C-alpha cells in the first residue's frame, strides 16, 4: 500500500476516521443515492502538473494551494499529491484511443475522443514537432488510457483515469507488458493474472532531452492482492465492477477541456510542458 505521506497535500490536516465513528450510519447505507448510476458520475483524471499548468500559478484562478510542478493532480477533486511519493492504484481497464485537442494558439482544450480504428486517424500529417495534425489544424494524440482505483491510507478507493501520450507511451507499453506477463500456476496450468490483481505505485520523475526537461510517470508493482483478506477481496471486486462498467459504456470521464483557467485558456493536455 502507499505510505501515509502519499496522501493528498490538501488532506494532510484531516484526521483518519475510525470504523467505529460510522457505526450509526451503517444501517442507512446508500440512503438517498438509490437512483445514482455510473452514468451520473464523473471520473477524474490523475495528471502530472507541469511548469505551465494553471494549478501551479498563484495568479491564476485555477491555482491549487501548495501545488508544484511534478505533483499529481486530481481534476475533479482539485487536490494534489506528492509526485515523489506517488499514489497507490489498482489498474482496472486499459484501452488505447486518439484524442483531438485544439492547439494552445487557438485557445487549447479537448475536442473529441476516437477509437483506434476510426477513419480520422488516417487523415493526419506529422509536423516538425512530430505531432499528428488533422486537416482542421487540431492535434490528434495517440493516448493510452488506464482506468484505476486510487487507494488512500484510510482504506478508501476512488475511480480515476491516468492517460499517457507522446513520450509517455513507452511507459504505457512497459506497464501493459508487465501486467500481461504477470502469470501464476493454476489448477489447469499457467494463466495470466487479472489486471486488477495487483497494487502499483504511480509516481513522477523528472525527464529531459537536449531541448529541456519535464515530468513523466514512473510505475512499479508493490503487492498482489490477497483474496483471503476481506478488505483486499472487496477492493478486487470493486475493481472488477469498475472494469465491467467501462466495457459497458457506463463510465463518463470529466474531460479537462470542460474547464478553463481565469485567463480564459483551456486546460491543456499533458504534453504541453514537454519540449520536443
C-alpha positions in Angstrom: 0.0 0.0 0.0 1.1 3.6 -0.4 2.7 5.3 2.6 0.8 7.8 4.6 2.8 10.6 3.1 1.4 9.8 -0.3 -1.9 11.2 0.7 -3.1 14.4 -1.0 -1.5 17.6 0.4 -5.0 19.0 0.8 -5.8 16.1 3.2 -2.7 16.4 5.4 -4.6 18.0 8.2 -7.6 15.7 8.0 -7.7 13.0 10.7 -8.4 9.5 9.5 -11.7 8.4 10.9 -12.1 5.1 12.7 -14.6 2.5 11.5 -16.4 2.9 14.8 -17.1 6.5 14.0 -19.6 5.4 11.3 -21.5 2.6 13.1 -24.6 4.7 13.4 -24.7 5.4 9.7 -24.3 1.8 8.5 -28.0 1.0 8.8 -28.7 3.8 6.3 -26.0 2.9 3.8 -26.6 4.4 0.3 -29.8 6.2 1.5 -30.8 8.9 -1.0 -28.4 7.6 -3.6 -30.5 4.7 -4.9 -31.1 6.3 -8.3 -27.4 7.1 -8.9 -25.8 5.0 -11.6 -22.3 5.0 -13.2 -23.7 7.3 -15.9 -24.2 10.1 -13.2 -20.6 10.0 -12.0 -17.6 11.9 -13.4 -14.3 10.1 -13.4 -11.4 12.4 -12.7 -8.0 12.4 -14.4 -4.9 11.9 -12.4 -2.4 14.1 -14.4 1.1 15.4 -13.8 1.4 19.2 -13.2 3.9 21.0 -15.3 5.6 24.4 -15.1 2.8 25.8 -17.3 -0.1 24.2 -15.5 -2.5 26.9 -14.2 -2.7 25.0 -10.8 0.9 26.0 -10.0 0.4 29.7 -11.0 -0.6 31.7 -7.9 -2.0 34.4 -10.1 -4.3 32.0 -11.9 -7.9 31.4 -10.7 -7.2 27.6 -11.1 -4.3 27.7 -8.6 -4.3 25.0 -6.0 -2.6 25.7 -2.7 0.8 24.0 -2.3 0.7 22.8 -5.9 4.1 22.4 -7.6 5.3 21.1 -11.0 5.8 17.3 -10.8 2.8 16.8 -8.4 -0.1 14.5 -9.3 -3.4 16.4 -9.7 -7.0 15.1 -9.4 -9.0 17.1 -11.9 -12.4 16.6 -10.2 -11.5 17.0 -6.5 -9.0 19.7 -7.3 -6.4 18.1 -5.0 -2.7 17.4 -5.4 -0.5 14.5 -4.3 3.2 14.2 -3.9 4.9 13.2 -7.1 7.9 11.8 -5.3 5.9 9.5 -3.0 3.2 8.8 -5.6 -0.2 7.2 -5.1 -1.3 3.6 -4.8 -3.5 2.3 -7.6 -5.2 -0.8 -8.8 -5.5 -0.9 -12.6 -8.9 -2.0 -13.8 -9.1 -1.5 -17.5 -6.8 -0.4 -20.4 -7.6 0.9 -23.8 -5.9 3.0 -26.5 -7.6 5.9 -28.2 -6.9 9.0 -30.2 -7.8 12.3 -28.6 -8.3 15.5 -30.6 -7.1 18.8 -29.0 -7.1 22.4 -30.1 -3.6 23.8 -30.1 -2.8 26.4 -27.5 -2.6 29.2 -30.0 -6.2 28.5 -30.9 -7.4 28.6 -27.3 -6.5 25.0 -26.4 -8.8 22.4 -25.0 -10.3 19.0 -25.5 -12.4 18.3 -28.7 -13.2 14.6 -29.0 -12.0 11.0 -28.5 -11.9 8.4 -31.2 -11.3 4.7 -31.4 -8.1 3.3 -32.8 -10.0 2.2 -35.9 -11.7 5.5 -36.6 -11.1 6.8 -40.2 -10.0 10.2 -38.8 -6.7 8.6 -37.7 -5.6 8.2 -41.3 -6.2 11.9 -42.2 -3.3 13.4 -40.2 0.1 14.6 -41.2 3.2 14.9 -39.0 4.6 18.4 -38.2 8.1 19.4 -37.3 7.4 18.6 -33.7 6.4 15.1 -34.7 2.8 15.7 -33.7 -0.1 14.3 -35.7 -2.1 17.2 -37.2 -5.7 17.0 -38.5 -6.8 18.9 -41.6 -8.6 21.4 -39.3 -5.3 22.2 -37.6 -6.1 20.4 -34.4 -3.8 17.8 -32.8 -4.6 14.1 -32.7 -2.8 12.4 -29.8 -2.2 8.6 -29.6 -3.3 8.0 -26.0 -3.0 5.1 -23.6 -5.9 5.1 -21.0 -5.5 3.3 -17.7 -8.7 3.3 -15.6 -7.7 2.7 -12.0 -8.8 2.7 -8.4 -6.7 5.1 -6.4 -6.2 3.9 -2.8 -6.0 6.1 0.3 -4.2 5.2 3.6 -7.6 5.1 5.3 -8.7 2.2 3.0 -11.0 4.1 0.7 -10.8 3.8 -3.1 -11.6 6.3 -5.8 -12.2 5.7 -9.5 -9.7 7.7 -11.7 -8.2 7.8 -15.2 -4.5 8.0 -16.0 -3.6 8.9 -19.6 -0.2 8.6 -21.2 0.7 10.1 -24.6 3.8 11.3 -26.5 7.0 10.5 -24.6 5.0 8.6 -22.0 3.7 5.9 -24.4 6.9 3.9 -23.8 5.9 3.9 -20.1 2.4 2.7 -21.0 3.7 -0.2 -23.1 6.1 -1.2 -20.3 3.2 -1.2 -17.8 0.9 -3.2 -20.1 3.7 -5.7 -20.8 4.4 -6.1 -17.1 0.7 -6.8 -16.4 0.3 -9.2 -19.3 3.4 -11.2 -18.3 2.2 -11.5 -14.7 1.4 -15.2 -14.6 0.6 -17.8 -12.0 0.1 -21.5 -11.8 -3.5 -22.6 -11.5 -5.3 -26.0 -11.4 -5.3 -26.1 -15.2 -1.8 -24.8 -15.8 -0.3 -21.3 -16.2 -2.6 -18.4 -16.6 -2.3 -14.5 -16.9 -3.4 -12.8 -13.7 -6.2 -10.3 -14.0 -5.2 -6.7 -14.4 -6.8 -5.8 -11.1 -5.0 -8.4 -9.1 -2.1 -6.1 -8.1 -1.4 -2.8 -6.5 1.0 -0.4 -8.1 2.7 2.8 -7.0 2.4 5.6 -9.6 4.8 8.4 -9.1 6.6 11.1 -11.2 10.2 11.6 -12.3 12.0 14.4 -14.0 13.0 13.7 -17.6 15.0 15.7 -20.0 16.4 15.9 -23.5 18.6 18.4 -25.3 15.7 20.9 -25.6 14.6 20.9 -21.9 13.0 19.0 -19.1 9.6 17.8 -18.0 8.0 15.3 -15.6 6.9 11.8 -16.6 5.3 8.8 -15.0 7.1 6.1 -13.0 5.2 2.8 -12.3 6.2 -0.1 -10.0 4.3 -3.0 -8.6 4.1 -3.1 -4.8 2.0 -6.2 -4.0 -0.5 -8.8 -5.1 -4.0 -8.7 -3.6 -4.8 -11.4 -1.1 -8.3 -12.7 -1.8 -8.3 -14.3 1.6 -8.2 -10.8 3.1 -11.7 -9.4 3.4 -10.7 -5.8 2.7 -8.5 -6.7 -0.3 -11.1 -9.0 -1.7 -13.5 -6.1 -1.5 -11.1 -3.9 -3.5 -10.7 -6.6 -6.1 -14.5 -6.9 -6.5 -14.8 -3.1 -6.8 -12.1 -3.0 -9.4 -13.8 -5.8 -11.4 -17.1 -4.0 -11.3 -15.4 -0.8 -12.5 -13.9 -2.7 -15.4 -17.3 -4.1 -16.4 -18.9 -0.6 -16.2 -16.3 0.8 -18.6 -16.7 -2.1 -21.1 -20.5 -1.5 -20.9 -20.0 2.2 -21.8 -21.4 3.4 -18.4 -18.4 5.5 -17.4 -18.2 9.2 -18.1 -14.8 10.9 -17.9 -14.7 14.5 -16.9 -12.7 15.9 -19.8 -10.1 18.5 -18.9 -11.3 20.8 -21.8 -14.6 21.4 -20.0 -13.0 23.9 -17.6 -10.8 27.0 -18.2 -8.4 29.0 -16.2 -9.0 32.6 -15.2 -7.0 33.7 -18.2 -9.6 32.1 -20.5 -7.3 29.5 -21.9 -8.5 25.9 -21.7 -6.6 23.4 -19.6 -4.0 21.8 -21.9 -3.3 18.2 -22.4 -0.4 16.5 -20.7 2.2 17.1 -23.4 2.2 20.9 -23.3 5.2 21.1 -21.0 7.3 18.6 -23.0 9.9 20.3 -25.2 10.2 18.5 -28.5 
